[in-house]
Amino acid sequence: MGCAAHTTLDVAGNYTTLELKVNFIRPIFESTGVVRAEGQVVHAGRRTASAEGRLVDEAGKLYAHGSTTCIIL
């Protein structure tokens, strides 16, 4: 989620996490296979950016989801 927010910044831009919330839906085992992290920017302003994220397997099954608010320094 932080990486998604980072994509909205200039090359010299910095940020840090202001708030973070994660919901764990089911456990991930070695037998789960490849898990993909997806992040999407919800809002990108002058002082804050917020994003959502999901962890899904190859079949699209959800393992975790969350949101973050980052403060732009």
Secondary structure, 3 states (H helix, E strand, C coil): CHHHHHCCCCCCCCEEEEEEEEEECCCCCHHHCCEEEEEEEEEECCCEEEEEEEEEECCCCEEEEEEEEEEEC
